[in-house]
Amino acid sequence: MGNISISDFTLHSIGVILFRQKRERIFTLFVSDVLSKIDIVSLSRQAYLGLSEFKDENDLDFDDSYQCKVAEENDLIIVTMDKDFERVKKKIKVKFI
C-alpha cells in the first residue's frame, strides 16, 4: 500500500478516546478518510513475549513498548512528540515533531 502505517493499537486508542467523548462520527470520518491510504500493522504473536523485557530494558510503559516492537518488526519510523522515545532512538528509528 502506501508508505504510512499506523499500529492497530494506535487506531484502537483513537477510537477509545473519541467514543468516550461521544464523538463516534469523528472516528467514522477519520477511518473513512485514512484506511484506504495507510497500512495497519500489528505485533506478531512471538513479539508479545518480548514486550516485558523490552519495557524493562528501556523504562517504557506498555503502549510505548508495543509501538517500538511494531516499528522494529516492520522496519518503520516512529513519528512522535513523546520524549519517552528518546530512550530507544539508538535501537529504533524515531522522528520527533
C-alpha angles and dihedrals in degrees: 000000000000130000097257121086135182126195119241086236091059093047091050091048092053088051093049092051095046094045091050088053090050090244098127091140090060089053091050091049091047096051092042089056102042110028094078091050103047142049120242111218129194136192115261119243091248094052092059087069091061098048096092093050092046089050092051094046093051104029093238133143123244098269095048091047090050092051091049094050092048090050091047094049094047098037092241134153117238111225109200151140091214110113091202086082089067084084093064104034091108090056102035131031109256129180116195118209 
